């Protein structure tokens, strides 16, 4: 018998909790009071599942059973009359419970002296696939164990999961009309507006800016609140409240909603540049606002999980909070269930990012069980991808696909066979090869990724212009040069050393190539510069771009920033005056850039079993910070003449000035005159 944990926990079919919770999460979006569901397929949890476990008792034992749903109970294949408690006689037994629940995922909690539900239990959704005690599959397919998390109290099942709340009050308010008042909560926030002592009816207009809240005809979100009513969560800084005739209220406040984190295990950063300190703080706050039940994109408008946004959130999270559970929840929710009928979020590039996110997670955590859990769904998703490749074996957008790449301010076609998409597909296939090797499964994904690598170079590389061309359209090469495929050629290992140097000069540092204006792709652009050792330039770019948002009054970082825009132009997007999100996950990328390329911490073996520290001041007088890991923190302090590193575990190596210096666990090393 597989031994589980020493406490009971709620268990369910793997992925069902995330899919159910994700449906609640993604359907909270509203536009001017109307609900706005996602435009991609939404899966549902399995409504009937069966849990099973075999055990041997030395003495009889009484167990308590609690389920979410209706259930039947079998002991050694015999149905027993339903009850909340059963006494199991001594001896060898097999216990089976079948649970049906249409509204929430079927979940089970059993507690006895030795019999307790945990992830060692088996579960099926009536597909008749079981794994015996020797790990052998009976039926067809690949089995994963029952899922569990930290629901260890029978009174708090998975369906009662919620984030924390904290009451907050406006920092100021001013009357706009005799019946209307504008409230300012001081900075971007998220939660539930509360109106105390309401009599009558109010019209409520939310805004990330004062202009938005006061524009009753065009603000993105609004509410009508009657006496005794309860408001749903919203993102805002400003709230404009208008009273109907004879309406009155006493006080306005809010319940700020947040995912709790422990500062003792979180990342940190301070340096000699006050503006950079403020950038890091606002980036961290942006990340916290967009870290909820899942990693979401923008807290005001979409409030959805997007795979392209999420892969950046994961990387930033590894250097800020190291919330691995939110990473796993988001990956599971994005993938959904089989059969695959469309790309993730309907976006081809977002499907490719999803594959890479699984290996990124393994590198930072060494959690092979999660890779094993996701592998069957990786295979079926890749089968879908390969089934849609063109005759040259490349990814080409179909009529039902969205080819995103980025929001751009210059003409760029997104049809045909884009070089950018092929590089992402190559990386996805490479990820499949790595994960299959980790799991001891023989595949030919390595051969496929190498074959695609060669086709990309032969098809898109220009020896004359020292760059990758944009796309093939209608059988002809579109010779446009953009940063997108070229920087990913460097980041994803398509370009070798000589090519990397050529691309940096001909594209990445070429002022004639169209600039990137979203934090989304600036993330990758600046990472590419950091890989080339250009941290001094990157520091100035961060101060100009993210510092520019601060100078415009940002209290969280935006979906897009164009320094050439003025005033209310900064609020508009998608043809709407307030369509832009002023708190967007991909705006927080300085967290990753600073942790990975200034503090310089990188795991070189899964879970920081081994890691390197390559600190770079980039023009700063001094800096210090903490990087969270599975074993604790790595602390770095650096000046032009001295480096101090303290690590809570792992096997580290400090790389500085051509030297390699061992970083012992639980010791402090100081290097001077490096």
N, C-alpha and C positions, 0 to 999 in steps of 0.2 A: 504494500500500500504506500502511495506517495504521501509523504508527510507535508502538511500544510503549516500555516502559522499557528500561534498559540492563542489566537482570539478569533471570534466569529466575525464575518464580514458579509454584507449583502453581495450577492453574485448575480450575474445576468449573462446573456449571450454577447460575446465580444462585438463591440461596435454599436450595439443597439442603444445604449445609453447616450452615446454621442450623436447618433442619428436623430433620436427623439429630441434631445436637448437642442440640437442644431435646427430642427424644424421650428421649435419655439423661438429660438434666437433670431433666425433669418426672417421670420415673419412678423417681427416687431417694427419693421420699417414702415413709416407713414410719409405721405406727401400731402401737406396741407389738410391733415385730418383723415385722409383716406389711406387704408392699409395698402401696402405695396409689396407683394410677395416676390421672391426670386424668380427669374425667368429661365431657370434650369430645372431639370428633373429633381424632385425631392423624394427620397426613399423613405420607407417606414420601417419600424422595428418589426421583428417577427412576433406575431401575436400569440403563438403557442410554442413553448420550448420545454424540453425535458432535461432535468438535472439528474445525475447519477454518481454514486460513489460506493465502492466496496470497502469493508472494514472488518476488523476482528476485535471483539470486546472480551476482556478478561472477566468483567462483571456486568450485570445488567445496568442500563443507563437510561435515564429519562431525558428526552430532548424536547425543546420548545421550537415550534415551527411558525414562522411569520412569512407571508407571501404578499407580493403586490400582484393581485389577480386572484382568480379562482383556481383551485388546484385539486388534484387527486394524489394519493400517496400509496406507494407499493413497497412492501417489505418482502424481499426474496421472491418477487414476482406476484405477490398476493395483494390485491386491493384492500385497504383498510378503511373503516368508516372515518370521515373527516373529523379532525380534532386539532386543538392547538398544542397538545402534548401527547407524546407516546413514550411508552417504556419498551426499550429494545433489550431482549434477553442476551445473555452472554453467548459468545460464539461468533462464527463467520457469517456475515450478512451483506446483502446488496440493497441499497436504498435508492428508490426512484421517485421523483416528484415531477409531475407534468402540470405546467401553469399556463393559463390563458388570460391575456389582458389586452384588450383592444386599445385602451387609452394611453397607457404608459408601458415601458418595457417590462415583461414578466421578470420578477426578481425574487430571490429566495434568501431567507436568513434562518439558519438553524443553530441553536446553541445548546450544548450539553457539556458534560464533563470532559469528554474527549472528542465527541462528534461535533464538528463546527464547520460551517460553510466557509470556503476560501477558494483561492484560484487553483487548488489541486482537484476540484470537482470537474466532472465531465459534463458537457452540455451539447445538445443537438436541437435543431429547429425542425425535427421530423424529416431530415434528409437521410436518416438511417446510417449516418457515418459515425463510427465510434472508434476510439483508440483503447486497446486493451492495456493491461498492466505492464506489458513489455514494449509499449509504444507502437504496436502494429495496428495499422488502419484496417477496419472491417467495413467494407463498402468501397466507395471510390471518393477521392478527394483528399484534402489535407485538413486535419483537425487542429483547432486551437483550444486551449483550456478555457474554462469559465472566466469571465472578467470580474474584477473587483477593484475597489480603490480604497478610500478611507471612510467608507460608510460602515462604521463598526458598532453602531447602536441600533437595536431593532426598532427604536422609535423614530429614526431618521432615515428612511429609505431613499434610494436615488432620486425618486420623483420630487423630493423636498429640497433638492440642492438649490442653493441661492448664494449670491455674493453678499459681502458685508455692506453695512450702511452706516453713515455718520451724518448727524445733522449739521447743516451749515446755514449761514445767514447772509443776506446781501451786505456788501460793503457800503453801499449808498443807494439812494433812490431820489427821483425827482418827478414832480407832477408835470405831465405834458398837457393835459386838459383837465377840466373839472372832474371828469370821470376816468381819466387814464393816468397811470403811473408807470414809469420805467425803473426797473430794478437792475442793479449791477452787482453780480456776485464776485467781481474782482478779477476773475480769470476764467478761462474755458473750464467747464465742468460737466458732469454727467450724473443724472439721477432723477429723483422724483420731486417735483415741485409740490409744496404743501401750502394751503391757504387756511389759516385758523379763523374760526368764528364766522364762516361764510353764511350770508343770507342772500338769497337771490341767485343771479347768474352772472358769470364773468366770461369775457373773451380774452384768451391768453395767446400772445404771439412771442415765439422764441427767436433768439438771434445769437449767432456767434459774434456779431457786431451790433452796435447800437442802431446802425442804419437798417439792418435786417429786421430787428425786433420792432422797429417803428414803421416798417413798410408792411402794412396789413394786407396788401394785395399780392405781395410777392415773397414774403418770408416763407422759408421751406417747411416749417412745422408750426402748428397752432393747435389750440384746444378750446373747447367750450366746457366750462365747469359749472355744475349746478350744486346746490346745497346737498351735502352728503356724498358727493361724487369723489372718485379716486382717479388720479392722473397716472398715466403710464410714463416710463422713463424717457427722458429726452436729453439731448446735448444742447448746451447753451452757455453763454456768459451773461447775456441780457435777457430780461423778460419784461414785456410790456403788457400790462393788465388793464383792460377797460371794463368798467361796471355797466351793466344794464340799469335801467331806471329803477330806483329804490333798492339796488343791491348794496351790500356793505360787507366788509371783512375787517379782521383785527390785525393780522400779521401774515407776512410771507416768509417762508424758509424753504429748505430743500433737504432731502436725504441723499447725500452723496453716495453713490454705489461704486464699490471697488473690489478688486481681487486682492486679498491680504497678502503681504510678503514680509519677510523677516530682514530687517536692515543688517542684522549681524551676518547674514549669509549673502548679502547683495553686493554687486559691484559698486565702485565709487571712483571719482576722479576729481583732482584739484591740480591747478598749475599756476604759473606766474601771470597768465593772461586772464584778466577778469572777464572779458567778453567770452572767451572760450569756456570758462567755468559756467557762465550763464547759459551758453549753448548746450553744454552737457546736462545741466539741470532741467532745462525746458525739454530737451530730447527725452530725458528719463521720465518726466511728467507725461509727455505725449505717449510714450510707450506704456506707462501705467494706465492711462485713460483708454487705450485701445486693447489692453489685455483684460479680457472679461471671461465669460464662460469659455470663449474661444478667442483667438487673435482675430480681431476685426480690422477693417480698413479705416473708414472714417466714422466717427461717432455720431455725426449729425445726419448725414444724408443716407449712405448705403446701409451701414450697420450690418453688413454681410461678411461672411468669410470668403476671401478670394485667395486662391493658391499663390499667385504671383506676389501679392502683398504679404502673405503669411510666411513664405520662405525667408523674406527679409526680417520679419518679426522674430522668427525662430533664432536667427543669427544674432540679432540685437539682444534678445532675451538671454542667450548664453553668456553675454558679457554684462548683464544687468541683474536679473532676478534668478536665473537658472530654474525657471518654472517648467520642469520637464513634463508635468502632467498636462499642462495647457498645450504644449507642443503635441503630445500624443492625441489629445482630444480633437485638436484641429485637423491633424492629418487623417484621423479616422473619419471625421465628419465630412471632410472634403471628398474623400474617396467614395463614401456611400457603399452601395451593394451591387452585386452582379444581378442581371447582365448589364454590361456597359453599353449605353446607347448614345453617348455624347461625350465630348471632352469635358474635363473638370471646369466648371463655370462656363461651359461652352467654348472655352478659349484653348487653342492648341498649345500655345507656349505655356499656359498654366498647368496643363497635364504634364509637360516635360519637367517643369520645376518640381512637381509633386514627387516624382521619382527621386530626384537629387535630395530632397528634404529628408528622406528616410536615411540615406547614408550620412548626411550631415548630423542627424540626431545620434546615430550610432557612434560617430567619431567623438562627439562631445560627452556621451554617456556610457558607452560600452554595453548598452542594453540590447543584447542579441535576441532576447525573447520577443521584443517588439518587432524586430526585423522578421522573425519567424512568423509572428502573427500576421503581418502585412503581406508576406510573400505571395500567398495565393491571389490576393487582389492586385498585387503588382503584375503578376503574370497575365491575368485576364485583361488588365488595362493595357499592357503592352501588346497583347494579341489584338486588341481593338485598334491600337495605333498602327501596327504593322499591316492590318487589313485595309488601311486607307492610304498606304503609300502609293506613289505613282510608279510607272513602269521602270523608272530609274532608281527606285528604292528610296525616294526622298519624300519628305512630308510636304504636302501641298494642300492649301486650304480648300475645303469643300463648301458647297453652298450653305450648309448648316453649321459651319465653323466661324468663330470669331478669331481673327488674327490680330492680336493686340500690339505687341512690341512695346509701345509707349504712346503717350499723348505728345504729339509733335506740333511745333509752330511753323514748320516748313513743309513743302510738298513732298510726300513720300507714299508711293503705292504700297499696299499691303496684299496684293494678289499675286498669284503665281507661286514659284518655288523660291522662298526667301532663304538667303544664306543664314541669317540669324536663326531661323527655325531649325535648320539642319544641324547647327552647332549644338543647340539645346537637345535635339533628338540624339545626337552622338553621345552627349553626356548622360542622358537617360539610359541608353543602352549600356554604357560603361557602368552605370550604377547597378543595373540588373546583373552584370557580370560579377561585380564586386560582391553583391549580396548573395548571389547563388553560391559563390565560392565560400563565403562565411558560413552558409548553411550546409555545405557539403553536397550541393546539388549540381549535377553536370548539365551545362547549357552551352549554347553557341553564341551567347550575347557578346562575348569578347570579340569573336570573329566578325560579327555584324557591326560592332562599333568601329573596329579598325577599318573595315571595308568602307563604311560611311565616311570616316575620316579622310581616306584617300580620295573618295569621290568629291568631297567638299573642296579639297585643295585643287584637284584637277579642274573642277568646274568654275570656281569663283575667284581663285587667287590671280591677281594681276601682277606679273613680274615687272611690268612697266610702271605701274602706279604704286607698287608696294603696299597693296591693300586688298581686302576682299570686297568684291562687288556686291551690290544689294540683292538682286533677284534675277530669275529667268521668268519673263512674261511673254506668253504666246510664242514660245520657242526661241525668243531672242533675249540676249543678255541686257539687263538694265544696269548700266555702268555707274549708277549713282554710288557715291561713297558716303556712308554714314558711320557713326561711331559704334552702332549697335553690334553688328557681326564682328567687327574688328576687336573691340574690347573683350567680347566673349571668347574670341579665338585665343586671346592671351589668358583669360581667367580659367577657361576650361581645358587648357593644355593642347589646343589645336596648333598654335603657333610655337615653333621651336625658337631657340635663343636668337638666331640671326633674324628670323621673321619678326620676333617680338620687338627688336630694336627698330626694324624698318617701319612697323606699324605705329610705334610710338611717335616717330618723326613725321611720317606721312599722314597720319590720321589724328591720333590722340592729342598731339601738341601742335596741330596745324590749325591756325585761326580761320582758315578758309572753309573748314568743315563745319557744317551747321551745328550750333551748340545744343546741348541738352538742357531743358528747362524744368524738368520734374525731379523732385528728390528721389523718385523711384529709380530712374536710371543714373542719376548722379551717384547713387550708392555704388553702382558697378564702375562708373567712370573713375571715381576717386579711388576705389580699391585698385583699379588697374594702375593708376599713377603711383600708389603706395607700393605695389609690387615691383615697380621700377625704381624704388628708393627716393621718390619725389615728395616726401612728407613735408618738406618746407613749403613747396607749392600747394600741397593739399591743405595745409593749415591756413594759408591765405584764402584758398577757395572756400573753406568752411566758414571763415570769418566773414567773407564777402557775401556768401549765399545765405547761410543760416543767420548770420549776424544781420543781414539785410532784412530778414523777416522780423527779427527782434526790434530793429529800428522802425519798422512799420507798426509796432505795438503788439506783436504776436506773444501770446502766453502759452501756446502750443504750436507745433510746426505743421505746415500746410501741405495740402495735396499737390500744389504747384506754386512756384514763385518765379515771376519774370521781373527782374529789376527795372525793366524799361516801363512797366505799368505804373500808374499813379492812382492814388486815392481808392475810390470804389471799384476801379478796375481789378484790384487785387481780390475782390470778393466774388467776381463773376466767373462762371465756367458752364459749359454745356448749353450756352445760349440763355442762361438764367442769371439774373443779377446777383443771386446769392448761392449759386450752385456749387461753388468751390467749398471743399471741406477745409476748415481752418484747424482741424486736429486729425491728422492722417498718419497711420502707422508708418508708412514708408518715409515720412518726414523725420523720423528719429534716428536716421542712419549714422550720425556722428558717434553714437554709443558704440556701434560695431567698429567703425574706423579707428576710434581712439583706443579701444581695448585691444583690437587685433594688430594695429599697425603703429601705434604710438607707445602704449605700454608694451605692446609686442608679444602678447601671450598667445600661443597656438598649441593645441594638442597634436602630437605626432603619433600617438598610439591611442586607441579608443579609451574614452573615459579618463583622459589625462594620465593613463598609465605611464606614458612618457610625454614630455612637453618641452617646448623651447620658449625662451624669453629673449626677444630681440628689440629692446627699447630704443626709441628714436625721439629726440627732443623736437626736431623739426623747426628749430628756431626759438623754442621756449627757453626761459632761464632755468626753470625747474618744473617737475611734475611728479605726482604720486597718485597711486590708485590701487584698487583691489579688483581682481578678476575672480568670480565665483567658479568653483569646480565641484565635481561629485564628492571630493574629500575635504572641502573647506575653501579657503581663499589662497590666492597668490598675491602678495603685496609687493609693489615696486615703487621705489623712490629714485629719482634720477636728477642730477645736476650735471653741468659740463665737466665736472671733475670726479664725480662719485656716483656709484650705483649701489643701492641696497635692495636685496630680494629676500623675502620671507615666505615660505611655503608651508601649508598645513599637511602636505603629503605628496605622493607621486614621485617620479624620477625626472628632475628638471635639468636643463642645460641653459646657461646664460651664454648667448652669442654676442660678443662685443669686440670690436677692434681686431677681428680675425682670431680671437681667442674663444675657446670652449671651456666653460667653467661649470663644474657640477654644482647643482643646487640641492643640498641635503634637506630632507623633510624635517620640519619642526626645528630648523636652525636658521640663523640670520647670516647671510654673507654680504660683505661690503667690499666693493672693488673701487680703488682710487686710481686716478691718473691713467684712465683706460685709453 
